[in-house]
Amino acid sequence: MKLVIVSGLSGSGKSVALHTLEDLGFYCIDNLPLFLLRELAQGLENDPGKQMTKTAVGIDARNQPEGLSDVPKLVREMRSRDVDCSILYLDAKPETLIKRFSETRRKHPLTADDRPLAEAIEFERTLLEPILSEAELRIDTTHTNIHQLRDMVRDHLRGSTPRQVSLIIQTFGFKHGIPHDVDFVLDVRCLPNPHWQPELRPLTGRDAAVARFLESSPEVSEMCDDLTGFFERWIPRFEADGRSYLTIAIGCTGGQHRSVYMGEQLHRHFAAMGRKVMLRHRELS
């Protein structure tokens, strides 16, 4: 039996994640009171018809704080009973959440007369810390639209196997900010920059002309070989440590040429090895 707990900050995309899981065949329950979580797991185990072998529940900060603190213990209990239980945690920068609530004109569940929106967001983050500490996958939706979030949830939860780490390769531009919640940040700004070639400036690292320009420099292939060799060596160590997901962020100045090219190379390399790998070019989206 597989149970996915979907949690995170209000406005970060929990409803989108639950709807996506529902499309994948999960029986979804939103805003489950935590005192019912243990009873739900027991009921699913004893389900004679096995109609709910894949279940997802949404849990937010409207639960009692002491109940939220008990989530890691509950998850470990369920895993000890051979329940495949995982936590998907959604996050976003405070300024992004404030903008989303302003645009939708919805009320944050933790706002009050003496607690404005910005304080409610930080209060919610504090309350959910116990759940975050147990989460296998954390997705920062600050720069992610609905369609990209759906793709990320699908790619990581459809047919994933806990014994093989799933790779997320994300390219970005340093001038637009470093991505949050990644495991590795790689800087490829030392490589030759196609931006200074007028005919290459409007293109991206996906285009053949840019690839030819970069591949003409030995240091580009050297870095690519070094990075693939590094991750080939160390990914099995992360798998042995029980990791299910590994996020690699590759950055150049604008996130258009060098990082995109290197991301494409790493994606092609590990996909050819049969690994589950997802590629996202943040600035191109």
N, C-alpha and C positions, 0 to 999 in steps of 0.2 A: 504494500500500500504506500502511496506517495502523498505526502501532505506538504503543501507550500504555504508558509506564512508570509503574507505581503504586508509590510509596514513601512513607515517613513513619515516625513513631514507632510502636513496638509498642503495641498497645491503642488506636490512634486510628481503626481501622476499615478497614484495608487489605483484609482478607478480604471485608468487605461490598462494597467498591468492586469487587473482582475478580469477585465473584459477580454483581454488577449488570452489569458489562461482558459477562460470559458470557451473561447473559439478552439482551443487545443484539446477540448474534451474534459476539462476539469469541472467538478461541481464546486461552485464558488459561493462563499458566504461572506458578506461584507459586514464590517464593524461587529465582530463577534465579541461578546463579553468574555474576558479571560477566564472567569471561573467556569465557563462551559468548555474550555479548550480540552481539558483532560477527559471530560465526559464524551466529547466529540470523537477523540482518538479511540477511546474504548468502544464506542458505538460503531465506528468504522471497522475496527478489527473484528467485531462480532457480527458484521453485516452478512447474513446468510446468502443473499443474492449477489454480493460483491458488485453492487451497482455503482459504488463510489470509491473505486480503487485509486482514483486521482482526485484529490480535493484541495482547494485553496481557500484560505480564510484571510480576510483583511482585519488587521488589528491597529488601532490608532491610540492617540494619547488621551482619549476620553475615558479610558479605563482607569481604575484606581491605581495610584503610583505603586502601591505594594504589589499589585497584580502584575504590573509591567516588570518589576524587579524579579519576579518569579519565572519569567519566560525562559531564561537560559536553563533553569532546573527542569522545567516542563519539557523543553526540547530534548534534553539529555535523557529524561525518562522515556520519552517516546522512542528515541533511537535505541535504547536498551531493550525495547520490546520489538525490535526489527521493523519499526516504522521509518520509512525513508522521509525524514522531516528536514526541510531546509527553509531558510529565511531569505527573502528578497527585500532589501531595504532601499527605498528611494529617497534621494536627497536633492537639494538645490541651494544655491546661494541665497542669503536673506533678501538681497535687493531684487532678485528674480521672483521670489515668492511674493514679495510686497507688490510688485508690478502685476503679477497674475491675479492676486486678490483684487487689486484696483480695477483691472480690466473686466473681470467677471462680476464685480460688485458683490461677491459672496463674503459672508462673515466667517472669520477664522473661529474654529470651535473653542479656542481657549482665550479669546479676547473678552475683556470685561471693562467695567467703568474705570477701574484703576489699572488696567493692563492694555496698553495700545498694541497695535499689530506687531511691531518690531519686537516688543518684549514677549508677546505671545509665541512668536516663532522660536525665540531662544529658549523660552520655558518648555516648549514642546520638544525641542532638541535634547534638553536635559532629561526630560521624562523618558524619552525613548532610547537613551544611552544603553540600558541593559539589553535591549533587543538588537541594537546595532552591534554590540560586542559579540553577538553569536551569529551574525549574518554571514552567509557564504558569498553572497553577491550583493554589492552596493553599487547602485547606478546613480550618477549625478546627472540630473536632467536639466541643468542650467542652460546648456546649449543644445538640448535635444527636443525636437518636435514630436508630435503624437505618433507619426508614422515611424520615425526612427526608434522611439521607445518600444513600439510594438515589435519591430524587427529584432531588437536586442532581447526582449523577453522570449520571443519565439526561438531565436537561435540558441539561447542558453538553457531553455527548459524543455524543448522538444527533443526527446530522444537522447538527452545528455546522460553520460555515465559518470558516476562519482569517482571512478578510479582513473579517469583521464582528464587532465586539466583542460578547460576550454580557454582559448586565447582570445583576447580582445586587443586588436592593434588599432590605435587611434592616432591620427596625425593632426598636427595643430601648428599655429603660428605663435611664436613667443610674444609678438607685439599685441596679440589678442588675449594673452593670459595663459598661464599653465593650467592644464586640466586638473581637477581635484580627484582624489580617491583613485589614483593609479598606483601600480606597483613599481614600475620603472619609468623614468623620464629620460629619454635619449636626445641629445643635442647634436644635430647634423649641420649646424651653421658653419662648421669649419670646411665643408665641401664647397667646390666651385658653384657659384650662384648663377643659374640661368637667367635670373631677372635682369642682369646687366647685358644680355644679348637682346637687342630690340625685337628681333623676329621671334624670340622665345617668350618674351614677357607676357603676352596674353594667354599662353598655353599653360598646361599643368604637367605634373609628374606622370600623368597617365599617357601623355602624348609621345609618340615615337621619336619626334625630333628632340624633345627634352631628354628622353632616355639615351639617345645617341650622344648628346652633349655630355651628359654625366658619365656615361660608360667610357668616354674617351680619356677620362682621368683615372689613373691607377688607384688613387686613394679611395675612390668611390667603391670599387669592387673590393678593395681591402677592408673597408669598414663593413660592407655587406657580409663578407666572409667572417669577419670577427664577430659580428652580432649574431649571425645564424649559429656559429660554433658555440658562442657563449650560451645561448638559449637551448641549444641541443644538449649541452652538458648539464644545465641547471634546472630545466623544466622537470626532468624526472625526480629531482630532489624535492621540488615543491609538491609533486604528486605523492611522493613517499610521506610527506608531512601532512597529507590529507587535504591539500588545496584543491578546489574544484574550478577556480577561475583565476586567470592571471592577466592583468591589464598592462599593456606596453604602450606608452605614449612617445611618439617621435615628433620632434619639433624642429622647424627652421624659422626663418624670420617671419614670413607671411603665411606659411602653411600651404603653399601652392605648388612648389616645384620639388625641392630636395626631400622634404619629409614625405610627400606623397609618393615619390619614386621609391624611397626606401621602404615605406609601408607596403607598397605593392610587391616589392621583392620578397619581404619577409612573409607576407600572406601567401604568395605563390609557393615559396619554399616549404612552409609548414603544411599547407594544404596538400602538396604533393606527397608529404610524408604520411598523409592520412589523419592528420590532427584536425580537431574541430576548431576552426579559427574564423573570427569575424573581423572585417576591416571597415573602419569608418573614417572618412576624411572630414574633420570638423569644419574647416573653413570652406571647403568646396560645397558643403550642404547648405 
